[in-house]
Amino acid sequence: QVQLVESGGGLVQPGGSLRLSCVAAGSIFSINAMGWYRQAPGNQRELVATITSGGSTNYADSVKGRFTISRDNAKNTVYLQMNSLKPEDTTVYYCNADRVYRRGSSLPANYWGQGTQVTVSS
């Protein structure tokens, strides 16, 4: 089994910064893409940023220039550096690992973390 463990959420003032981390734990051979999504109550889950194993990144327009996604393939870890945070960034952030190949299995799978709350408020 593969588990995604997120950390780094919390309360920050507008204009402040937070860094989210997500570790994929388990018997993993490789992970294609990892990313962050967010979901406010009553809304659909939306993409924040993704990064492939080769380092290609994709960002939502609303976070371009403020958020930076990075990844440590050796540690199966993805990070989200969030700067210039705004109140509208307040919501739960979810880590995702896509096309995860477990050792001994030829079938890829998709996994989600449990979510971490980010609150931007003065």
C-alpha positions as protocol buffer text, in pm:
chain_id: "A"
residue {
  index: 1
  type: GLN
  ca { x: 0 y: 0 z: 0 }
}
residue {
  index: 2
  type: VAL
  ca { x: 110 y: 357 z: -67 }
}
residue {
  index: 3
  type: GLN
  ca { x: 33 y: 646 z: 165 }
}
residue {
  index: 4
  type: LEU
  ca { x: 81 y: 1017 z: 106 }
}
residue {
  index: 5
  type: VAL
  ca { x: 162 y: 1212 z: 420 }
}
residue {
  index: 6
  type: GLU
  ca { x: 127 y: 1589 z: 403 }
}
residue {
  index: 7
  type: SER
  ca { x: 262 y: 1853 z: 638 }
}
residue {
  index: 8
  type: GLY
  ca { x: 322 y: 2226 z: 654 }
}
residue {
  index: 9
  type: GLY
  ca { x: -25 y: 2374 z: 657 }
}
residue {
  index: 10
  type: GLY
  ca { x: -134 y: 2631 z: 908 }
}
residue {
  index: 11
  type: LEU
  ca { x: -237 y: 2991 z: 970 }
}
residue {
  index: 12
  type: VAL
  ca { x: -51 y: 3276 z: 803 }
}
residue {
  index: 13
  type: GLN
  ca { x: -115 y: 3646 z: 751 }
}
residue {
  index: 14
  type: PRO
  ca { x: -186 y: 3785 z: 404 }
}
residue {
  index: 15
  type: GLY
  ca { x: 140 y: 3831 z: 218 }
}
residue {
  index: 16
  type: GLY
  ca { x: 307 y: 3558 z: 419 }
}
residue {
  index: 17
  type: SER
  ca { x: 456 y: 3226 z: 314 }
}
residue {
  index: 18
  type: LEU
  ca { x: 407 y: 2858 z: 384 }
}
residue {
  index: 19
  type: ARG
  ca { x: 578 y: 2546 z: 257 }
}
residue {
  index: 20
  type: LEU
  ca { x: 383 y: 2226 z: 213 }
}
residue {
  index: 21
  type: SER
  ca { x: 551 y: 1886 z: 199 }
}
residue {
  index: 22
  type: CYS
  ca { x: 418 y: 1549 z: 92 }
}
residue {
  index: 23
  type: VAL
  ca { x: 599 y: 1218 z: 127 }
}
residue {
  index: 24
  type: ALA
  ca { x: 486 y: 909 z: -61 }
}
residue {
  index: 25
  type: ALA
  ca { x: 555 y: 610 z: 163 }
}
residue {
  index: 26
  type: GLY
  ca { x: 544 y: 245 z: 68 }
}
residue {
  index: 27
  type: SER
  ca { x: 705 y: -3 z: -167 }
}
residue {
  index: 28
  type: ILE
  ca { x: 737 y: 235 z: -460 }
}
residue {
  index: 29
  type: PHE
  ca { x: 929 y: 175 z: -779 }
}
residue {
  index: 30
  type: SER
  ca { x: 848 y: 504 z: -953 }
}
residue {
  index: 31
  type: ILE
  ca { x: 603 y: 792 z: -960 }
}
residue {
  index: 32
  type: ASN
  ca { x: 516 y: 976 z: -1278 }
}
residue {
  index: 33
  type: ALA
  ca { x: 361 y: 1304 z: -1168 }
}
residue {
  index: 34
  type: MET
  ca { x: 308 y: 1452 z: -824 }
}
residue {
  index: 35
  type: GLY
  ca { x: 106 y: 1756 z: -749 }
}
residue {
  index: 36
  type: TRP
  ca { x: -108 y: 1970 z: -526 }
}
residue {
  index: 37
  type: TYR
  ca { x: -478 y: 2035 z: -553 }
}
residue {
  index: 38
  type: ARG
  ca { x: -715 y: 2234 z: -335 }
}
residue {
  index: 39
  type: GLN
  ca { x: -1082 y: 2215 z: -256 }
}
residue {
  index: 40
  type: ALA
  ca { x: -1302 y: 2466 z: -79 }
}
residue {
  index: 41
  type: PRO
  ca { x: -1634 y: 2354 z: 75 }
}
residue {
  index: 42
  type: GLY
  ca { x: -1898 y: 2317 z: -194 }
}
residue {
  index: 43
  type: ASN
  ca { x: -1646 y: 2348 z: -474 }
}
residue {
  index: 44
  type: GLN
  ca { x: -1475 y: 2100 z: -700 }
}
residue {
  index: 45
  type: ARG
  ca { x: -1117 y: 2003 z: -634 }
}
residue {
  index: 46
  type: GLU
  ca { x: -891 y: 2217 z: -850 }
}
residue {
  index: 47
  type: LEU
  ca { x: -535 y: 2187 z: -968 }
}
residue {
  index: 48
  type: VAL
  ca { x: -278 y: 2408 z: -799 }
}
residue {
  index: 49
  type: ALA
  ca { x: 46 y: 2272 z: -946 }
}
residue {
  index: 50
  type: THR
  ca { x: 195 y: 1950 z: -1079 }
}
residue {
  index: 51
  type: ILE
  ca { x: 546 y: 1828 z: -1153 }
}
residue {
  index: 52
  type: THR
  ca { x: 662 y: 1526 z: -1351 }
}
residue {
  index: 53
  type: SER
  ca { x: 952 y: 1300 z: -1264 }
}
residue {
  index: 54
  type: GLY
  ca { x: 1150 y: 1489 z: -1527 }
}
residue {
  index: 55
  type: GLY
  ca { x: 1080 y: 1824 z: -1366 }
}
residue {
  index: 56
  type: SER
  ca { x: 817 y: 1966 z: -1599 }
}
residue {
  index: 57
  type: THR
  ca { x: 575 y: 2186 z: -1408 }
}
residue {
  index: 58
  type: ASN
  ca { x: 222 y: 2314 z: -1456 }
}
residue {
  index: 59
  type: TYR
  ca { x: 49 y: 2582 z: -1250 }
}
residue {
  index: 60
  type: ALA
  ca { x: -299 y: 2721 z: -1213 }
}
residue {
  index: 61
  type: ASP
  ca { x: -315 y: 3078 z: -1340 }
}
residue {
  index: 62
  type: SER
  ca { x: -423 y: 3197 z: -996 }
}
residue {
  index: 63
  type: VAL
  ca { x: -93 y: 3089 z: -836 }
}
residue {
  index: 64
  type: LYS
  ca { x: 159 y: 3156 z: -1112 }
}
residue {
  index: 65
  type: GLY
  ca { x: 443 y: 3375 z: -989 }
}
residue {
  index: 66
  type: ARG
  ca { x: 352 y: 3312 z: -624 }
}
residue {
  index: 67
  type: PHE
  ca { x: 376 y: 2934 z: -577 }
}
residue {
  index: 68
  type: THR
  ca { x: 664 y: 2705 z: -669 }
}
residue {
  index: 69
  type: ILE
  ca { x: 642 y: 2327 z: -686 }
}
residue {
  index: 70
  type: SER
  ca { x: 951 y: 2112 z: -653 }
}
residue {
  index: 71
  type: ARG
  ca { x: 1029 y: 1746 z: -606 }
}
residue {
  index: 72
  type: ASP
  ca { x: 1290 y: 1511 z: -466 }
}
residue {
  index: 73
  type: ASN
  ca { x: 1255 y: 1190 z: -666 }
}
residue {
  index: 74
  type: ALA
  ca { x: 1495 y: 997 z: -443 }
}
residue {
  index: 75
  type: LYS
  ca { x: 1276 y: 1073 z: -142 }
}
residue {
  index: 76
  type: ASN
  ca { x: 939 y: 1047 z: -324 }
}
residue {
  index: 77
  type: THR
  ca { x: 863 y: 1390 z: -186 }
}
residue {
  index: 78
  type: VAL
  ca { x: 694 y: 1692 z: -340 }
}
residue {
  index: 79
  type: TYR
  ca { x: 697 y: 2044 z: -202 }
}
residue {
  index: 80
  type: LEU
  ca { x: 486 y: 2352 z: -257 }
}
residue {
  index: 81
  type: GLN
  ca { x: 640 y: 2684 z: -163 }
}
residue {
  index: 82
  type: MET
  ca { x: 360 y: 2937 z: -130 }
}
residue {
  index: 83
  type: ASN
  ca { x: 452 y: 3305 z: -119 }
}
residue {
  index: 84
  type: SER
  ca { x: 245 y: 3623 z: -122 }
}
residue {
  index: 85
  type: LEU
  ca { x: -49 y: 3430 z: 16 }
}
residue {
  index: 86
  type: LYS
  ca { x: -396 y: 3579 z: -17 }
}
residue {
  index: 87
  type: PRO
  ca { x: -714 y: 3516 z: 182 }
}
residue {
  index: 88
  type: GLU
  ca { x: -860 y: 3345 z: -124 }
}
residue {
  index: 89
  type: ASP
  ca { x: -588 y: 3079 z: -97 }
}
residue {
  index: 90
  type: THR
  ca { x: -757 y: 2960 z: 221 }
}
residue {
  index: 91
  type: THR
  ca { x: -876 y: 2603 z: 185 }
}
residue {
  index: 92
  type: VAL
  ca { x: -767 y: 2240 z: 220 }
}
residue {
  index: 93
  type: TYR
  ca { x: -471 y: 2136 z: 5 }
}
residue {
  index: 94
  type: TYR
  ca { x: -434 y: 1778 z: -115 }
}
residue {
  index: 95
  type: CYS
  ca { x: -126 y: 1599 z: -239 }
}
residue {
  index: 96
  type: ASN
  ca { x: -159 y: 1367 z: -537 }
}
residue {
  index: 97
  type: ALA
  ca { x: 71 y: 1102 z: -683 }
}
residue {
  index: 98
  type: ASP
  ca { x: -23 y: 988 z: -1030 }
}
residue {
  index: 99
  type: ARG
  ca { x: 80 y: 668 z: -1210 }
}
residue {
  index: 100
  type: VAL
  ca { x: 256 y: 520 z: -910 }
}
residue {
  index: 101
  type: TYR
  ca { x: 426 y: 189 z: -986 }
}
residue {
  index: 102
  type: ARG
  ca { x: 467 y: -27 z: -679 }
}
residue {
  index: 103
  type: ARG
  ca { x: 751 y: -278 z: -664 }
}
residue {
  index: 104
  type: GLY
  ca { x: 634 y: -611 z: -800 }
}
residue {
  index: 105
  type: SER
  ca { x: 333 y: -465 z: -980 }
}
residue {
  index: 106
  type: SER
  ca { x: 292 y: -361 z: -1342 }
}
residue {
  index: 107
  type: LEU
  ca { x: -30 y: -170 z: -1282 }
}
residue {
  index: 108
  type: PRO
  ca { x: -3 y: 201 z: -1198 }
}
residue {
  index: 109
  type: ALA
  ca { x: -232 y: 362 z: -945 }
}
residue {
  index: 110
  type: ASN
  ca { x: -331 y: 710 z: -830 }
}
residue {
  index: 111
  type: TYR
  ca { x: -315 y: 818 z: -466 }
}
residue {
  index: 112
  type: TRP
  ca { x: -435 y: 1114 z: -260 }
}
residue {
  index: 113
  type: GLY
  ca { x: -323 y: 1251 z: 72 }
}
residue {
  index: 114
  type: GLN
  ca { x: -557 y: 1329 z: 359 }
}
residue {
  index: 115
  type: GLY
  ca { x: -537 y: 1706 z: 308 }
}
residue {
  index: 116
  type: THR
  ca { x: -382 y: 1989 z: 503 }
}
residue {
  index: 117
  type: GLN
  ca { x: -556 y: 2313 z: 596 }
}
residue {
  index: 118
  type: VAL
  ca { x: -411 y: 2645 z: 485 }
}
residue {
  index: 119
  type: THR
  ca { x: -568 y: 2957 z: 634 }
}
residue {
  index: 120
  type: VAL
  ca { x: -467 y: 3306 z: 526 }
}
residue {
  index: 121
  type: SER
  ca { x: -608 y: 3564 z: 761 }
}
residue {
  index: 122
  type: SER
  ca { x: -506 y: 3867 z: 962 }
}
